[in-house]
Amino acid sequence: MTEEIALKLKIASILGLAALVLTLAQPATAQPQISQGQQFYQKVCAKCHEAGIGPVLLGRGLPETTFTYFVRHGNGPMPAFRMTDIDDATLRELASYLSKSPAKP
């Protein structure tokens, strides 16, 4: 191999590594973080509240205390959820998520 070809290969490999480093350094498209409260809503609450069994909760603009009260005490066919069902931290996140959620289109 001539020195000229060896130099061209070396430059090409350096440029390739530089391109790889720049690609890896680019921030990935960030997925929005889903809170424990939103996860709880999607896994538990939505089964009734998005199926027409319970009232619509999203986009109502109700205060957080309304949601925490009904979750702990129940209402009509909705059961009361115990601490073993949903802990206080997750309940606070759920209430915050529901009180700030926009209405579905």
Buried (B, 14 or more C-beta within 10 A) or exposed (E): EEEEEEEEEEEEEEEEEEEEEEEEEEEEEEEEEEBBBBBBBEEBBBEBBBEEEBEEBBEEEEEBEBBBEBBBEEEEEBEEBEEEBBEEEBBBBBBBBBBEBEEEE
